[in-house]
Amino acid sequence: MREFDFDEVVTVLETNHTVELGVAGATGAILGKSQGVDERIYAVLVGDETTMLPESCLVPTGRYIDPDEVYGGESIKVQAERYPEKGVE
């Protein structure tokens, strides 16, 4: 499958999973992505909620949103937390 771009508009296919989540048949925008075990997983903004969905549940529409529609320009800074490796003190 092809990788979706950030801000790309997609349609959510109807599967048992997407029906349970209440997003089957909806359109949404890609806000994030990560590599799952078997396929990529996307953070899809549907309405005002973001849902994590596998790429096999998504179909491209050929459209993109303007990022300014989603992001208000505010940002925060967070410090990454480091965890010691097992057996190392």
Backbone as JSON, one array per atom type, in Angstrom:
{
  "sequence": "MREFDFDEVVTVLETNHTVELGVAGATGAILGKSQGVDERIYAVLVGDETTMLPESCLVPTGRYIDPDEVYGGESIKVQAERYPEKGVE",
  "N": [[0.83, -1.18, 0.0], [0.35, 2.34, -0.47], [2.03, 5.07, 1.13], [0.39, 7.45, 3.11], [0.2, 11.04, 3.07], [0.94, 13.72, 5.41], [-1.79, 15.76, 6.39], [-3.36, 14.88, 4.32], [-6.52, 14.11, 2.93], [-8.67, 11.48, 3.72], [-10.87, 8.66, 3.21], [-12.65, 6.63, 5.45], [-12.83, 3.21, 5.49], [-15.49, 0.78, 5.8], [-15.31, -1.4, 8.36], [-15.36, -4.01, 10.84], [-13.95, -2.98, 13.0], [-13.81, -0.15, 12.46], [-16.51, 0.45, 12.48], [-17.17, -0.1, 15.14], [-15.7, 1.95, 16.32], [-17.09, 4.09, 15.4], [-16.49, 5.53, 13.08], [-16.74, 4.63, 10.51], [-17.01, 5.09, 7.04], [-16.62, 7.79, 7.23], [-14.92, 10.92, 6.46], [-11.6, 12.1, 6.88], [-8.59, 13.72, 8.09], [-5.12, 13.13, 7.76], [-3.05, 13.27, 10.51], [-0.91, 12.2, 11.84], [1.55, 9.54, 11.84], [2.74, 6.19, 12.18], [4.89, 3.3, 12.27], [3.46, 0.24, 12.37], [3.33, -3.22, 13.47], [2.52, -4.9, 11.31], [1.62, -3.08, 9.38], [1.46, 0.44, 8.47], [0.24, 2.8, 10.86], [-2.17, 5.3, 11.29], [-2.89, 8.56, 12.59], [-5.93, 9.88, 12.47], [-7.85, 12.66, 11.91], [-11.13, 12.99, 12.55], [-13.9, 14.82, 12.34], [-13.91, 16.4, 15.37], [-12.24, 14.74, 16.72], [-9.42, 12.57, 17.12], [-8.46, 9.52, 15.7], [-6.78, 6.41, 15.85], [-5.86, 4.53, 13.11], [-5.36, 1.68, 10.97], [-3.55, 1.57, 7.83], [-4.87, -0.04, 5.96], [-7.52, 0.48, 6.28], [-8.06, 2.85, 5.1], [-8.75, 5.15, 2.42], [-7.52, 7.11, -0.21], [-8.56, 10.47, -1.04], [-7.63, 12.3, -2.74], [-7.49, 14.89, -2.01], [-6.33, 17.6, 0.1], [-6.02, 19.1, 3.34], [-5.8, 22.48, 4.53], [-3.19, 23.11, 6.65], [-3.48, 25.16, 8.55], [-6.13, 25.07, 9.22], [-6.31, 23.21, 11.18], [-4.18, 23.47, 13.01], [-3.49, 25.85, 15.42], [-1.26, 27.46, 15.7], [-0.12, 27.55, 18.17], [2.25, 26.13, 20.42], [3.93, 23.62, 22.4], [6.61, 22.76, 24.6], [8.28, 19.86, 25.4], [10.18, 17.78, 27.57], [12.11, 15.01, 26.77], [11.94, 11.88, 28.37], [14.4, 9.86, 29.79], [15.09, 6.44, 30.14], [16.8, 4.14, 32.2], [18.89, 1.54, 30.89], [18.18, -1.96, 31.13], [19.85, -3.65, 33.7], [21.9, -1.85, 33.78], [23.27, 0.59, 35.79]],
  "CA": [[0.0, 0.0, 0.0], [1.12, 3.57, -0.5], [2.04, 5.83, 2.37], [-0.38, 8.69, 3.06], [0.92, 12.24, 3.48], [0.33, 14.55, 6.42], [-2.83, 16.67, 5.91], [-4.12, 14.27, 3.22], [-7.89, 13.73, 3.29], [-8.94, 10.07, 3.42], [-12.17, 8.1, 3.59], [-12.49, 5.46, 6.31], [-13.62, 2.07, 5.03], [-16.33, 0.13, 6.8], [-14.84, -2.68, 8.88], [-15.88, -4.19, 12.2], [-13.2, -2.07, 13.86], [-14.21, 1.24, 12.25], [-17.91, 0.57, 12.91], [-17.1, 0.0, 16.61], [-15.18, 3.27, 16.67], [-18.03, 5.11, 14.93], [-15.9, 6.36, 12.03], [-16.91, 3.98, 9.2], [-17.59, 5.93, 6.01], [-16.3, 9.21, 7.46], [-13.69, 11.44, 5.89], [-10.76, 12.71, 7.89], [-7.28, 14.18, 7.64], [-3.97, 12.48, 8.38], [-2.28, 14.17, 11.38], [0.28, 11.53, 12.33], [1.73, 8.18, 11.34], [3.79, 5.38, 12.8], [5.01, 1.98, 11.68], [2.99, -0.84, 13.21], [3.98, -4.5, 13.22], [2.2, -5.37, 9.96], [1.36, -1.98, 8.47], [1.48, 1.76, 9.09], [-0.93, 3.24, 11.62], [-2.33, 6.74, 11.1], [-3.76, 9.37, 13.43], [-6.85, 10.5, 11.51], [-8.79, 13.6, 12.52], [-12.49, 12.88, 12.03], [-14.63, 15.79, 13.14], [-12.98, 17.03, 16.32], [-11.53, 13.68, 17.45], [-8.4, 11.84, 16.37], [-8.56, 8.07, 15.87], [-5.67, 5.66, 15.27], [-6.39, 3.55, 12.16], [-4.38, 1.08, 10.07], [-3.67, 2.05, 6.46], [-5.79, -0.87, 5.19], [-8.88, 1.01, 6.49], [-8.11, 4.2, 4.56], [-8.72, 5.32, 0.97], [-7.23, 8.51, -0.51], [-9.58, 11.23, -1.77], [-6.95, 13.2, -3.67], [-7.55, 16.24, -1.46], [-5.53, 17.92, 1.28], [-6.52, 20.23, 4.11], [-4.83, 23.52, 4.86], [-2.8, 22.86, 8.04], [-3.98, 26.22, 9.42], [-7.48, 24.7, 9.66], [-6.17, 22.3, 12.32], [-3.19, 23.95, 13.96], [-3.69, 27.25, 15.74], [0.0, 28.16, 15.82], [0.42, 27.39, 19.51], [3.06, 24.93, 20.59], [4.46, 23.37, 23.73], [7.9, 22.09, 24.58], [8.36, 18.81, 26.42], [11.49, 17.15, 27.72], [12.06, 13.57, 26.64], [12.39, 11.19, 29.57], [15.27, 8.73, 29.5], [14.99, 5.32, 31.07], [18.06, 3.37, 32.2], [18.83, 0.21, 30.28], [18.15, -3.04, 32.12], [21.15, -4.15, 34.11], [22.87, -0.76, 33.83], [22.89, 1.57, 36.82]],
  "C": [[0.88, 1.25, 0.0], [1.01, 4.32, 0.81], [1.26, 7.13, 2.18], [0.48, 9.84, 3.57], [0.2, 12.92, 4.65], [-0.65, 15.5, 5.74], [-3.62, 16.12, 4.72], [-5.5, 13.86, 3.74], [-8.14, 12.31, 2.82], [-10.38, 9.73, 3.8], [-11.9, 6.83, 4.38], [-13.41, 4.36, 5.81], [-14.45, 1.48, 6.16], [-15.77, -1.25, 7.13], [-15.46, -2.84, 10.26], [-15.24, -3.18, 13.15], [-13.68, -0.62, 13.71], [-15.67, 1.49, 12.62], [-17.95, 0.72, 14.43], [-16.65, 1.38, 17.06], [-16.11, 4.41, 16.25], [-17.5, 6.01, 13.84], [-16.06, 5.76, 10.63], [-17.6, 4.93, 8.23], [-17.27, 7.4, 6.14], [-15.08, 9.62, 6.65], [-12.92, 12.12, 7.0], [-9.41, 13.09, 7.3], [-6.18, 13.49, 8.44], [-3.17, 13.52, 9.19], [-1.0, 13.54, 11.86], [0.37, 10.14, 11.75], [2.86, 7.5, 12.08], [3.79, 4.02, 12.14], [4.54, 0.95, 12.68], [3.74, -2.12, 12.87], [3.77, -4.95, 11.77], [2.01, -4.27, 8.94], [1.44, -0.66, 9.22], [0.15, 2.05, 9.78], [-0.98, 4.76, 11.52], [-3.22, 7.35, 12.17], [-4.62, 10.17, 12.47], [-7.82, 11.38, 12.28], [-10.13, 13.48, 11.81], [-13.36, 13.77, 12.92], [-13.65, 16.49, 14.06], [-12.25, 16.01, 17.17], [-10.54, 12.97, 16.53], [-8.47, 10.37, 16.73], [-7.37, 7.41, 15.2], [-6.24, 4.54, 14.4], [-5.28, 2.98, 11.29], [-4.63, 1.54, 8.63], [-4.65, 1.23, 5.62], [-7.24, -0.41, 5.32], [-9.07, 2.36, 5.81], [-7.99, 4.22, 3.05], [-8.46, 6.8, 0.68], [-8.39, 9.17, -1.26], [-8.96, 12.12, -2.83], [-6.95, 14.65, -3.19], [-6.63, 16.36, -0.25], [-6.21, 19.06, 2.02], [-5.41, 21.26, 4.25], [-4.46, 23.31, 6.33], [-3.3, 23.92, 9.01], [-5.39, 25.95, 9.91], [-7.42, 23.87, 10.95], [-5.29, 22.89, 13.41], [-3.33, 25.45, 14.17], [-2.42, 28.05, 15.89], [0.61, 28.08, 17.2], [1.25, 26.12, 19.57], [3.5, 24.82, 22.04], [5.8, 22.67, 23.57], [7.89, 21.07, 25.71], [9.76, 18.22, 26.41], [11.32, 15.65, 27.6], [12.6, 12.93, 27.92], [13.24, 9.99, 29.17], [15.13, 7.68, 30.57], [16.29, 4.54, 31.03], [17.85, 2.01, 31.55], [18.82, -0.84, 31.38], [19.57, -3.5, 32.42], [22.23, -3.08, 34.19], [22.4, 0.25, 34.86], [23.77, 2.76, 36.79]]
}
